[in-house]
Amino acid sequence: MKTRLIASSLLAAGLLTSGATMAAVGADAAPQNLKTVTAMFAFADQNKDGQLTREEARGHLPLTYANFDRIDTAQRGSISFGQFVGFTHQRVGQQAEELLKIGQWH
C-alpha cells in the first residue's frame, strides 16, 4: 500500500515514467503522467519554441535549472522535451533508489 502511495505521489508530481512502476500503479496512470510532464514543459517554455533555455528553467523548473548543464549535453543553451523527459525519468529512478536504501519503500 505504501509503495502504491509513493508511486502515486510521484506520478501526481509529474515525475514518474518507469514501466515497472506503471504496472504497480496501473496502466491508466501513464497517459495522465505524460500529460502532466507535457504541461510542465509547456508552462516553462515561455516563448513556445519547443525548447527550454536556462532562463526559462530558472523561472519555472528549479530542479531542471540546477541540473541544466548536465541535461544540455550538447551545450546548445537549450534542452528539448525529450531531454527533459529523460532527466525527469532518471531523477525519479534516483529517488526510488534513495527510498529503498533508507527503507521507506515497503
N, C-alpha and C positions, 0 to 999 in steps of 0.2 A: 504494500500500500504506500509506504514512504517513497519507494522508487518511483511509483507512478506519479506521486505528488511532485517530486523534484523534477521529473521529466516534463510534467505538465507546466510547471512554473517556468522552466527554460523555454518551452515552446511558446508560452504566452509572452515571454520577453523577446521572442523572435530570434532565438539563438540556436535552436536545435535542428539539425538536418540529418542526423545519423539514422541509417536504415534500421539498425538493431533497436534503437530507442523507439523508432516509429512503430515497430512491431509490439513493443512493450506498452505503448500508449494508445495505439490504434491507428490504422491506416488513414482514417478520416482526418487525422490531425495534420498530415503532410500538406494538403492544399492551403490550410489556414496558416501554417508556418511559412510557406513560400509567399503568401500574401503579406504577412507581417514583415518579412525581410525586405520584400519589394517596396513596401510602404516606407520603411525606414530609409532605404537608399533614396527613394524619390523625394522624400521630405528634405534630406540633406543636400540633394543635388539642386541647389537653388537656381542655377541658370538652365536647368533641364537639358544639358548636353549629353547625358548618359555617362558622365564621368564625375568622380568626386575629387576635388582639389583638396590640398591640405587645409586651406581656409574653410571650405565647406564642412569638412570633417571636424575641424576645431569648434565650429559653432554648434554642431548638432550631434556628433558621434564621438564623445571624448575618448573612448577606448580605441576606436579606429584612428583618431588623431594621434594618440600616444604611440601607436604602432605603425604609423604611416610609412616610414622608410622601409620597414620590414615587408609591408604589403606591396608597396610600389617597387617591385623587384627590378623593373627596367629603368627606374629613376626618371620617369616621364613627367613627374609632378602631378599625376592624377592616377586614380585607380578605377577600374571597370567594375561593373556589377558582379562579374564572375570572380574577380579578385576579392571583392567584399564578401561574397558568399563563402569563398574558400577560407578566408581569415576567420569568419564567423564560425564555420564548421570546426576549424582547428581549435579555436578558443574554447568551444563547448567541450571538445574532447579533453582538453587540458583540465577544465573544471570538473569533469566527471572523474578523471584520474585523481585529482586532489580530494574529492569527496570519498572515493574508495580508500585512499590512504589513511584518511582520518576516521574512517568507519561510519560515515554518515549516509551511506548509500543504501544500507539494508533497512 
